[in-house]
């Protein structure tokens, strides 16, 4: 980029910098965002297809989870990267609806492109989209159905909607029961849910139907010493965040040894210290010890002789979940342990699963942390099942907390579209065009559901719209029957938060992309080919730049 001043060019930007302005920049950004939306559109709904993604190392991922697809794709275009951010936010906040959010954003930009072609200013479109998103949240809240606390049947339907369309659909009754039980167990008395308390372990082998819930914890570790018991019934569990080994000094120390026997005396003293530690553990009455830090060979030997089952180097997150599952308190010093700090479990055992040793802490009385063992015939099956279960856990947790749901199957989008059209007609000026474009964009969800099921999208949208105009607000598209059906009665329901988050983040991303009228991209590695800034062969600097 250079400016001409009295015949002398003034260089402002580094050589190799590219710049797109005005319409060219907007068209480029909108085209990139639409391309990303089209990439995931075919995965939407129960009849959506999967994508196979192969990275630079040749590793394969097979999935129809929007967030996973976009994260695995090596996306270069900056506007396209913003679409990936929508999917990431949606996944982190509510766990489902990632594809919907991206597809809506793509359609909002497509409709904005038409308005730009009719010389509607981008700021007018942005203002209209913001207003439409706020109105949408208001309409969705008015449509929401309240779930009674402890309504496990409704939670199962929520989980079922999240799992539908994933590879594990044949086992969805089993998986939904497991997911709802897990969420019910880990819900705190104040109603908050943290799915980190559901410890998910993947093991290739067996079939999807072997996936099981353990009322307690499963830890991917083995006993510290083979001489320790393989199983302990009615275990008293000590959780220790301190090392069972000889403490090394913090500062560098030098020991002078003058007599031959002093070396042995020094080593014996070390052993006595470790022995004393092992004795203290034994005196606590604990029969199982989980240690966050190390247990040295001497301590292992003494604990094994005492018949204590010990595990070392347990992760912090596993320790916290063990505390919730067994009722034990994590202690930072062996000297401070009291019998009240110990937890309890009906059974602690080491079992082999798919060739690996794992520790099962089960039969806990009131576990507030549980474990899920996911099984499947291949690594790709297990990975995709984990993604499906993660989505189901997230949405079930969201409903357990928020207690508000809406019908699925494109029903809320059609209702929003109709109400926004009515709202737009009450407004004057060009902003009305933007709100109408927003309303029309929401129809992309039922249209994509119909297309992915091999149905005629125009016929389906007309039929659903007719049902809504006659007051049937929960009617959506049944992709199996190929006609509008009451989604609430059919059990196709989704958390309200999934819909509000999808509409909000799609609108925000579309507005941000629309407001860009200048893209200035620096050259990747400074001057090309390592040439000096002066250019080549007397070529004036800044030559060939805009």
Secondary structure by P-SEA (a helix, b strand, c coil): cccccccbbbbcccccbbbbccaaaaaaaaaaaaaaaaaccccccccbbbbbbbcccccccccccaaaaaaacccccaaaaaaaaaaaaaaaccccaaaaaaaaaaaaaaaaaaaaaacccaaaaaaaaaaaaaaaaaaaaaabbbbcccaaaaaaaaaaaaacccccccaaaaaaaaaaaaaaaacccccccccccbbbbbbccccccccccccbbbbccccccccccccccccbbbbbcccccccccccbbbbbbcccaaaaaaaaaaaaaaaaaaaaaaaacccbbbbcccccaaaaaaaaaabbbbbccccaaaaaaaaaaccccccccccccccccbbbbcbbbbbbcccbbbbbbccccccccbbbbbbcccaaaaaaaaaaaaaaaaaaaaaaaccbbbbccaaaaaaaaaaaaaaaaacccaaaaaaaaaaaaaaaaaaaaaaaacccaaaaaaaaaaaaaaccccbbbccccccccccccccccccaaaaaaaaaaaaaaaaaaaaccbbbbccccccccccccccccccccccccc
